[in-house]
């Protein structure tokens, strides 16, 4: 009965926030709606998109404590983090993670291995982003089945698409945090020389082991396994050293068209947490080293007449390596290599007040290889091709959104000479006779209707069908995977999973208030998940990939109300929350987060902004096998930003995180019982723009 209770509490909170506003604020103007660039090749207003989208601006990224992509976005409605230490955090969207959450760089894939395991870092530093867009539900159709759970698009200006207002423009940020002695510096600049615009950017961040509110090993794990904890409150082996730099240049025409090329180099080293317990043996400590070189070609050419308005091209080529290193002797245990190219070509049709449309194609070729002790999957060559079209029609105050996409994926594994493990044999595998090539074809479609009964109110209902082909590790895994502490056995007979989802959207935006709510459900056929066999092999529980039917349902809400407006500033109240529940034929799916509810009171003015935030996350007692329940928590966060003058290019930010010193363990994390979130912390950031 959690969902009805949260619906009721969220609705009540929203009504109270609305009622608290004085009548004089009703006449004030609201901000202009932002444009979402990820949901479709043509421009869509954030106010009129039919499903759920969040935008994170460059200013918000600059003022936030340095973190991985997952930790940075965690807490937005419907989003959590895999929280695999400060070095590796990937987003969890609506309870789904890994290969069901697609990470993009300027609209094309990362060409990495971060979806393979939660301990693999994402080769994209948030400090280099100019904006991050998060899509959930049917709005992900333009990117195919790999975004069946959600899409996160990290946008940057490394390939310039516009000229700076003057000779140059840019941003610089330095920051510090107390709990882990964290330091970070980043900078970016656009420099114009006639039609040529050059971009440079870079980020460097360092952090050490961090303090925890209590012993890192949870009471539940210690009791379940009979462990003797050390009693220390410092999370060991979680230091991070991350460096990334990039340079690019574009030729920009007077009509707004451009063509440019960029290169980015990312180099990250980080430790993996371990269970800190009393033991006669020294703990095995692993440090991971990830590096990637990425080239991007991007361009856009407008057309002054005819039915075609513009053509847009994005191509990314990346060479990625991830090495797992034993700290004691420096030996490299396993290396994961990924090299490939992904491209996207979009044709935007000339729009009108009544119609917008686009079509395009997307292709990927990638070679993946694992070498060493934990090479639990063979080398795989992956080729993908997708064709799509999106169309939007408006009829006065109503309209429809439609989309159609056809995807093919072919995986060719190197199985010659591969031995079958004992757990693999028990699961019926024989790699010597297994077909080395699997091909999948999936059709995805969506249809949404929207209606504006009045100017402040927007209603939408969207039905979508999505298909996702299995990944290389779901098909071909067979071996120890220490990132998840399991022996994984793939299933080369897996079929594509399909999801039929329905999402209802409500937006109510007035002169001084805003409410956005999403109620959604998804039914999965042939849902792919790991399930334990009950066997233990080489001290690791054996998990086999299986398929079943699954149902997910969830609710998300955001509400904002201007409580006070004066010549000195504006006082704003905000409320947001989310809940998701999942069920499969095999029982509850693993690592589904509990509800989250966040309340904020913010003062905004020319001189300074201040915010008090209280976040409550509930207990999670619906668990899958080999999962322990997770206690909820309430955390208090404070922030203050000061500008010397309204036109000053300098902002100083101070933030206090987890000031209640709550023991925060994210249920979505594999490490929740040995690596909680940091204790109370202070951080500071200095932002300069020019």
Secondary structure, DSSP 4 states (H G I P E B T S, - for coil): -HHHHHHHHHHHHHHHHHHTS-GGGGGSPPPPPPEESSS-SS-EETTT-SS-EEEEEHHHHHHSPP--HHHHHTTSTTEEE--BTTTB--EEETTB-GGGEEEEETTEE--SSTTT-TTSPPS--GGG-SEEEEEEGGGGGGG-GGGSSEEEEEE--SS--S--SSSEEEEEEEEEETTTTEEEEEEEEEEEETTEEEEEEEEEEEE--EE-SS-SS-HHHHHHHT--B----EE-S--EEEEEEEEEEEEE-TTS-EEEEEEEEEEEEEE-----B--SSPPP-EEEEEEEEEEEEEEEEE-SSSSEEEEEEEEEEEEEEEEEEETTT--EEEEEEEEEEEEEEEEEEP--SSEEEEEEEEEEEEEEEEEETT--S--EEEEEEEEEEEEEEEETTEEEEEEEEEEEEEEEE--TTPPPPHHHHHTT--TTTS-SEEEEEEEEEEEEEEEEEETTEEEEEEEEEEEEPPPHHHHH-EEEETTTTEEEE--TTPPPEEEEEEEEEEEEE-SSEEEEEEEEEEEEEEEEEEEEEEEEETTEEEEEEEEEEEEEEEEEEEEEEEEEE-SS-EEEEEEEEEEEEEEETTBSPTT----EEEEEEEEE-SSEEEEEEEEEE--B----TT---B--EEEEEEEEEE-SSTT-SEEEEEEEE-TT------TT-TTTTT-PPP-SEEEEEEEEE-
